[in-house]
Amino acid sequence: MLGDPQAFHGNIPFYSVTLWVRLTAATSEWQPEKSSLNLEDKVHAISFAVVLPQSTAARTMLPPLDLNNIREKLSTHLKPWHRSFQFWVRAVDIYAGYKVFQVRVSFEKDVRKQEAMWERQHELAADKIYDMCTDLGGFFLKVAQIVGKPDLAPAAWVRRLVTLFDQAPATPFRTVKIVLEKELGRRVDDMFERFDVEPLGSASIAQVHKARLRGDKDDVVVKVQHPGVQDLMMIDIHNLQAFALYVQKTDIKFDLYSVTKEMEKQIGYEFDFIREAGAMERIRKFLYENNKRTPVLVPRVIRDMVSRRVLVMEYIDGIPILNLGDELAKRGINPGGKTAAVAKQKILKSLSLAYGQMILKSGFFHADPHPGNILICKGSEVALLDYGQVKDLPEQLRLGYANLVLAIADGDPISATESFRELGIDTLSKCENEQQEMLRLAQTLFDTKLPPGVMMLQPFAEDSSIKKIAVKAFPEELFSVLRTVHLLRGLSVGLGINYSCAEQWRTVAEEVLHHAGRCKGKNVKPRARRRGLVRRLFWTD
């Protein structure tokens, strides 16, 4: 049909070959009942288009190809594979680097030289982790939030990863406008008197803009979900799950896979802003009803401006907790002085009280207190933002955790071991002084105060509790409590205050267990404060 290919040598440009690919695909969608040509005629027509010189074919028969569109579609299809490849190449490189280094450093007997070698290795790995999180974004920004804490990661990691908070690439405003109008069913200009084009911040799932509603005098925050990010984030999580399975079998004797499964569930919830709005209202009401003055501020939801991908809420003015030191210095206050220490203690006390009440009393709690979600307002008041990750603990786990809190606060190894069993934490140990080591493990996992003599948690260290006591099974639903405590610990270490949340929560735990008829102690009286009848009847947002 095409004749001698040599006859067309030099006359058929690459453009026409591309046309052949495009048109061949088009024949598979041809429907005879809707065309005046039969299949044979159509094939001849296509062939004719291919062998014509580009100028004639493009001019007489077919529209020009949109190469940018083809590239975009091809990129979309290949992106999941490319992300997976990038993750595994980089993860293996970082992991193998540490394993090789562990062998190399073992030949060095000088302790100071060993420490210097470890610092250089951590700096090298930190650069690689930072590059991976920056390049891949999405879920890996959340991984950076979990790992990049002063109590858990090496200082070199923290210095690099802390800068990733709220620095995800922003979605262009033209796309934001399309999402807003589609989700809320109205034009942006009809809804808002003012809308800041530049976002206040852009995180892994959404970005937030400051705006003002028409006919209102107060500012609001508009949270808009990044289009297309959910599928990619799920791919990232599945890759991390596979990596976790390997690491828990070779290096860390901890049920990391269950932890990543709970992360998958919780992050999936973050894409439903209707659920987030309901969680925000529920927690706001609980804290208001159980305190004379709420320990943390919770934004008020604008109820008629919520959809699955858009959430409008009250704007709260404050500074990020990470900028607290700089703000104190600007006001002429020594960040390391007594005045600053009092302010920091008040901030931690407020956060800790709110979390003790949410976790132990309610069981429904904000499960993502990383620094990017905490604002410091006038008078050292604390505002807690972003309720995408919340957890509703089952009654059994809530009461079991209350028992564990008392065991840690009392330094009781027997009760700590019993509480682990009650919570479904399955451990295996052959070490000496097993009960004391179990208490140390409980303190490491579930208290903000670092165990005596420990300045930083190092899961790979030979003397770590996780190395001595293998955690064979860890309840997925308890991971949110574990992560919350570790984030609170990171905040306390960052503020330079080593305090125990278990000791602060002791009273709340006793009240909860007393109310459930399970408290062994005496003279424990509930201290929950209920508001007057009039205030309860007229509770509003």
Buried (B, 14 or more C-beta within 10 A) or exposed (E): EEEEEEEBEEEBEEBBEBBBEEBEEEEEEEEEEEEEEEEEEBBEEBBBBBBBBBEEBBEEBBEEBEEEEEEEEEEEEEBBEEBBEBBEEBBEEBBEBBEEBEEEBEEEEEEEEBEEBBEEBBBBBBEBBBEBBBEBBBBBBBBBBBBBBBBBBBEBBBBBBBBBBBBBEBBEBEEBBBBBBEBBEEEBEEBBEEBBEEBBBBBBBBBBBBBBBEEEEEBBBBBBBBEEBBEBBBBBBBBBBBBBEBBBEEBBBBBBBBBBBBBBBBBEBBBBBEBBBBBBBBBBBBBBBBBEEBBBBBBBBBEEBBBEBBBBBBBBEBEBBBBBBEBBEEEEBEBEEEEBBEBBBBBBBBBBBBBBBBBBBBBBBBBBBBBBBBBBBEEBBBBBBBBBBBBBBEEEBBBBBBBBBBBBBBEBBEBBBBBBEBBBBBBEBEEEEBEEBBBBBBBBBBBBBBBEEBEBBBBEEEEBBBBBBBBEEBBBBBBBBBBBBBBBBBBBBBBEBEBBBBBBBBBBBBBBBBBEEEBEEEEBEEEEEEBEEEEEEEEEE
